[in-house]
Amino acid sequence: MAVTTTNRRVVLDRLPDGALSADCFRSDAAPTPEPGPGEALCRTILLSLDPANRAWMRGRTYRDQLRAGDVMAGYTLSEVVDPGDGPYPAGTIVAGEAGWQEYAALPVAGLQPVVPRGPLSHHMSVLGITGLTAYFGLLDVGRPQAGDTVAVSAAAGATGNVVGQLAKAAGARVVGISGADAKNRVLEEQLGFDVTVNHRGNLRAALKEACPEGIDVYFDNVGGAVLDAVLPRMAERGRIVCCGTVSQYEQPGMPAGAVGVPSLVITRRLRMEGFIVLDYADRFAAAEADLAARLADGALRALEDVVDGLDAAPAALVGMLAGENVGKRLVRVAEDPA
Ligand SMILES: NC(=O)c1ccc[n+]([C@@H]2O[C@H](COP(=O)([O-])OP(=O)(O)OC[C@H]3O[C@@H](n4cnc5c(N)ncnc54)[C@H](OP(=O)(O)O)[C@@H]3O)[C@@H](O)[C@H]2O)c1
């Protein structure tokens, strides 16, 4: 496909004041950039939508806060179309951070070449960051044993569905928590979850029924009220894997206090541990190979939720934060190269 002279982009027009809405963004067009020294021109194929996109608007995280007028930031899978003076020939598939635009001139130092194994979307779902997050968070931090009860929140989301599948493969009884009965049916009928509960109902009562022996490992993707309901169900020597707090990303500040938690942690001998997947970067290749082998032999399924076209990205991000997605939400910006 020829490189176009115009680069369509989605710009963060204003920072949200309260809940994010699609009208915080606007589409525009700019000249397609030329790669400068140390840069390659990349055409975006797939754009990852992540709860962290919303967190980047709230303040400084592991990166600078987004500002009004910025091209919206986002992780991408792209094809190198002009290698510039860099090492990646045209046609190389690279993971990077091109943001919400068709083309970006990106520093090659920040690009990760990808050797495609099947559809490229797999490299943004099961074999991508959220698959790796599930892998290291569950296996290294949660350390499930056969016979354990493993509960996971945002269970039908990108990270959660892989956590549940890996926990099942480890011989655990798997309890999925999501915000929709239809999602829970997918988890039970297609991915082998043993039982599911809906966090929009009486979650404490539902968990009591679903986990009569308590929860040995809780993989927490959401924090907030769901964590509050899970805590009293933790079994002795249980492990809480703190992966994310998506329930808080639309809130204005950090809520105060952890009343009651320390005494529960003591009396139940719990371990509550946070992690950042990037800390495991030196093991990514081995983990990706393991996940790819599981995918190839059918032990793992890729659950993906792909929306079409860059202009659909704002509403798709808002929808994901509201729980609309089933699996890893991606935006297809261009077809996989032949
Ligand atoms: N530690 C790390 O290195 C790392 C790396 C990647 C991602 N993460 C974190 O992992 C978590 C999951 O990310 P993901 O990319 O896999 O997203 P995701 O689960 O695909 O999408 C987010 C889901 O969160 C749920 N949710 C939203 N608001 C909620 C609320 N108030 N209460 C309960 N659930 C709510 C929604 O599902 P339902 O409400 O229907 O369940 C929604 O579908 C996020 O917190 C993210 O920040 C951490």
The ligand as an SDF file (V2000), in Angstrom:
LIG
                    3D

 48 52  0  0  0  0  0  0  0  0999 V2000
    0.3330   -4.0320   36.4690 N   0  0  0  0  0  0  0  0  0  0  0  0
    0.5700   -3.9910   35.1610 C   0  0  0  0  0  0  0  0  0  0  0  0
    1.7120   -4.0820   34.6970 O   0  0  0  0  0  0  0  0  0  0  0  0
   -0.5890   -3.8570   34.2000 C   0  0  0  0  0  0  0  0  0  0  0  0
   -0.4130   -4.0510   32.8240 C   0  0  0  0  0  0  0  0  0  0  0  0
   -1.5380   -3.9700   31.9760 C   0  0  0  0  0  0  0  0  0  0  0  0
   -2.7920   -3.6780   32.5210 C   0  0  0  0  0  0  0  0  0  0  0  0
   -2.8940   -3.4620   33.8750 N   0  0  0  0  0  0  0  0  0  0  0  0
   -4.1920   -3.1990   34.5010 C   0  0  0  0  0  0  0  0  0  0  0  0
   -4.9790   -4.3720   34.3520 O   0  0  0  0  0  0  0  0  0  0  0  0
   -6.3590   -4.0200   34.4290 C   0  0  0  0  0  0  0  0  0  0  0  0
   -7.1110   -4.6520   33.2500 C   0  0  0  0  0  0  0  0  0  0  0  0
   -6.6530   -4.0370   32.0520 O   0  0  0  0  0  0  0  0  0  0  0  0
   -7.1010   -4.5890   30.6360 P   0  0  0  0  0  0  0  0  0  0  0  0
   -6.2660   -3.8900   29.6230 O   0  0  0  0  0  0  0  0  0  0  0  0
   -7.1170   -6.0520   30.6690 O   0  0  0  0  0  0  0  0  0  0  0  0
   -8.5770   -3.9970   30.4950 O   0  0  0  0  0  0  0  0  0  0  0  0
   -9.9630   -4.7820   30.3010 P   0  0  0  0  0  0  0  0  0  0  0  0
  -10.1090   -5.6730   31.4820 O   0  0  0  0  0  0  0  0  0  0  0  0
   -9.9940   -5.3770   28.9470 O   0  0  0  0  0  0  0  0  0  0  0  0
  -11.0380   -3.6200   30.3310 O   0  0  0  0  0  0  0  0  0  0  0  0
  -11.3780   -2.9710   31.5120 C   0  0  0  0  0  0  0  0  0  0  0  0
  -12.5600   -3.6690   32.2230 C   0  0  0  0  0  0  0  0  0  0  0  0
  -12.6140   -3.1860   33.5470 O   0  0  0  0  0  0  0  0  0  0  0  0
  -13.9170   -3.3920   34.0390 C   0  0  0  0  0  0  0  0  0  0  0  0
  -14.3310   -2.2310   34.8390 N   0  0  0  0  0  0  0  0  0  0  0  0
  -14.3600   -0.9390   34.4500 C   0  0  0  0  0  0  0  0  0  0  0  0
  -14.8030   -0.1600   35.4520 N   0  0  0  0  0  0  0  0  0  0  0  0
  -15.0430   -0.9920   36.4960 C   0  0  0  0  0  0  0  0  0  0  0  0
  -15.5270   -0.7870   37.8170 C   0  0  0  0  0  0  0  0  0  0  0  0
  -15.8390    0.4440   38.2780 N   0  0  0  0  0  0  0  0  0  0  0  0
  -15.6450   -1.8640   38.6240 N   0  0  0  0  0  0  0  0  0  0  0  0
  -15.3520   -3.0930   38.1780 C   0  0  0  0  0  0  0  0  0  0  0  0
  -14.8870   -3.3540   36.9340 N   0  0  0  0  0  0  0  0  0  0  0  0
  -14.7330   -2.3030   36.1120 C   0  0  0  0  0  0  0  0  0  0  0  0
  -14.8580   -3.5610   32.8490 C   0  0  0  0  0  0  0  0  0  0  0  0
  -15.3770   -4.8830   32.8220 O   0  0  0  0  0  0  0  0  0  0  0  0
  -16.5750   -5.4130   33.7670 P   0  0  0  0  0  0  0  0  0  0  0  0
  -17.0280   -4.2780   34.6450 O   0  0  0  0  0  0  0  0  0  0  0  0
  -17.6620   -5.8780   32.8760 O   0  0  0  0  0  0  0  0  0  0  0  0
  -15.9660   -6.5360   34.5030 O   0  0  0  0  0  0  0  0  0  0  0  0
  -13.9270   -3.3660   31.6410 C   0  0  0  0  0  0  0  0  0  0  0  0
  -14.2570   -4.2110   30.5550 O   0  0  0  0  0  0  0  0  0  0  0  0
   -6.4100   -2.5000   34.4330 C   0  0  0  0  0  0  0  0  0  0  0  0
   -6.5660   -2.0420   35.7650 O   0  0  0  0  0  0  0  0  0  0  0  0
   -5.0320   -2.1040   33.9020 C   0  0  0  0  0  0  0  0  0  0  0  0
   -4.6590   -0.8120   34.3090 O   0  0  0  0  0  0  0  0  0  0  0  0
   -1.8250   -3.5550   34.7090 C   0  0  0  0  0  0  0  0  0  0  0  0
  1  2  1  0
  2  3  2  0
  2  4  1  0
  4  5  1  0
  4 48  2  0
  5  6  2  0
  6  7  1  0
  7  8  2  0
  8  9  1  0
  8 48  1  0
  9 10  1  0
  9 46  1  0
 10 11  1  0
 11 12  1  0
 11 44  1  0
 12 13  1  0
 13 14  1  0
 14 15  2  0
 14 16  1  0
 14 17  1  0
 17 18  1  0
 18 19  2  0
 18 20  1  0
 18 21  1  0
 21 22  1  0
 22 23  1  0
 23 24  1  0
 23 42  1  0
 24 25  1  0
 25 26  1  0
 25 36  1  0
 26 27  1  0
 26 35  1  0
 27 28  2  0
 28 29  1  0
 29 30  1  0
 29 35  2  0
 30 31  1  0
 30 32  2  0
 32 33  1  0
 33 34  2  0
 34 35  1  0
 36 37  1  0
 36 42  1  0
 37 38  1  0
 38 39  2  0
 38 40  1  0
 38 41  1  0
 42 43  1  0
 44 45  1  0
 44 46  1  0
 46 47  1  0
M  CHG  2   8   1  16  -1
M  END
$$$$
